[in-house]
Amino acid sequence: MARSSMGNDLLTTTRAFRRRLDLTRPVARQDLLDCLDVAVHAPSGTNRQPWRFLVVEDPDIKQRIADYYRKGFSAYLSARTPRPDQLGDLASGRYLAAHLPEVPALVVVCSLGRPPADATALHLASFYGSIYPAVWNFMLALHDHGLGSTMTTAHLLYEREIADLLGIPFDQVTQVAMLPVAHLLPGTTAQGPRRTPAADVTMWNKWGEQ
Ligand SMILES: Cc1cc2nc3c(=O)[nH]c(=O)nc-3n(C[C@H](O)[C@H](O)[C@H](O)COP(=O)(O)O)c2cc1C
């Protein structure tokens, strides 16, 4: 099959970077803006472009967000028994939780609006589907710039507290993810993430027919 000229390597080697983040090297605002400029090319329902990005560099504010993140991450861990193949990811998740305040920039991704409490599948698909493509575009652009991140959501257990901390109007704006951004340590190799091949998860014409 002809390969697309689009960066398949970038698409297949962008992954969750945690231990490979360089916690000692600052990230330039211009680099972040360049990557956010790629993020905003993502699609959104009726092109409403609901994204807003709040970049936290202030050490005290990062520390307070990290405190909420750690509590959220512990709650997440205590609610489940990991499969053996998840232990490595969880160890790296613990590393990130412990070092979050040292990551140079925490990018809090917000979406204008809030899904109603009785949201239908259509509401939810439209709401979250109009913001996560921008998050992924951002992660791809970061990797292309030699920066790395991980999509994180554990802090959202404390979304209201973090909204108060950051001055986000909770009723009008939903936080959807936080991207801790740093340069990648020298020597970080382009390993693709482990994934089940598409043929194993694709059905044709009817559910169950592979
Ligand atoms: C919606 C979503 C929420 C996530 N939340 C967290 C999180 O709170 N903390 C974390 O360390 N990783 C989080 N992750 C990262 C996943 O653990 C990671 O994408 C997955 O293990 C695949 O990693 P890989 O691409 O390096 O293989 C999240 C990913 C997604 C898509």
The ligand as an SDF file (V2000), in Angstrom:
LIG
                    3D

 31 33  0  0  0  0  0  0  0  0999 V2000
   -8.2010   10.3250   28.4550 C   0  0  0  0  0  0  0  0  0  0  0  0
   -6.8190    9.9760   28.9870 C   0  0  0  0  0  0  0  0  0  0  0  0
   -6.5010   10.2610   30.2960 C   0  0  0  0  0  0  0  0  0  0  0  0
   -5.2270    9.9730   30.8030 C   0  0  0  0  0  0  0  0  0  0  0  0
   -4.9430   10.3120   32.1020 N   0  0  0  0  0  0  0  0  0  0  0  0
   -3.6970   10.0720   32.5720 C   0  0  0  0  0  0  0  0  0  0  0  0
   -3.3230   10.5020   33.8680 C   0  0  0  0  0  0  0  0  0  0  0  0
   -4.0930   11.1200   34.5990 O   0  0  0  0  0  0  0  0  0  0  0  0
   -2.0530   10.2640   34.2830 N   0  0  0  0  0  0  0  0  0  0  0  0
   -1.1260    9.6230   33.4990 C   0  0  0  0  0  0  0  0  0  0  0  0
    0.0170    9.4470   33.9360 O   0  0  0  0  0  0  0  0  0  0  0  0
   -1.4540    9.2010   32.2560 N   0  0  0  0  0  0  0  0  0  0  0  0
   -2.7030    9.4290   31.7850 C   0  0  0  0  0  0  0  0  0  0  0  0
   -3.0370    9.0560   30.4990 N   0  0  0  0  0  0  0  0  0  0  0  0
   -1.9900    8.4730   29.6370 C   0  0  0  0  0  0  0  0  0  0  0  0
   -2.2060    6.9990   29.3560 C   0  0  0  0  0  0  0  0  0  0  0  0
   -1.8200    6.2570   30.4780 O   0  0  0  0  0  0  0  0  0  0  0  0
   -1.3640    6.6300   28.1340 C   0  0  0  0  0  0  0  0  0  0  0  0
   -1.8610    7.3680   27.0380 O   0  0  0  0  0  0  0  0  0  0  0  0
   -1.4820    5.1560   27.8040 C   0  0  0  0  0  0  0  0  0  0  0  0
   -0.9560    4.3620   28.8440 O   0  0  0  0  0  0  0  0  0  0  0  0
   -0.7160    4.8310   26.5300 C   0  0  0  0  0  0  0  0  0  0  0  0
    0.6420    5.2050   26.7100 O   0  0  0  0  0  0  0  0  0  0  0  0
    1.6860    5.1010   25.4840 P   0  0  0  0  0  0  0  0  0  0  0  0
    1.1230    5.9590   24.3980 O   0  0  0  0  0  0  0  0  0  0  0  0
    2.9800    5.6140   26.0440 O   0  0  0  0  0  0  0  0  0  0  0  0
    1.7320    3.6660   25.0920 O   0  0  0  0  0  0  0  0  0  0  0  0
   -4.2680    9.3630   29.9830 C   0  0  0  0  0  0  0  0  0  0  0  0
   -4.5880    9.0850   28.6420 C   0  0  0  0  0  0  0  0  0  0  0  0
   -5.8350    9.3990   28.1460 C   0  0  0  0  0  0  0  0  0  0  0  0
   -6.1420    9.1060   26.6830 C   0  0  0  0  0  0  0  0  0  0  0  0
  1  2  1  0
  2  3  1  0
  2 30  2  0
  3  4  2  0
  4  5  1  0
  4 28  1  0
  5  6  2  0
  6  7  1  0
  6 13  1  0
  7  8  2  0
  7  9  1  0
  9 10  1  0
 10 11  2  0
 10 12  1  0
 12 13  2  0
 13 14  1  0
 14 15  1  0
 14 28  1  0
 15 16  1  0
 16 17  1  0
 16 18  1  0
 18 19  1  0
 18 20  1  0
 20 21  1  0
 20 22  1  0
 22 23  1  0
 23 24  1  0
 24 25  2  0
 24 26  1  0
 24 27  1  0
 28 29  2  0
 29 30  1  0
 30 31  1  0
M  END
$$$$
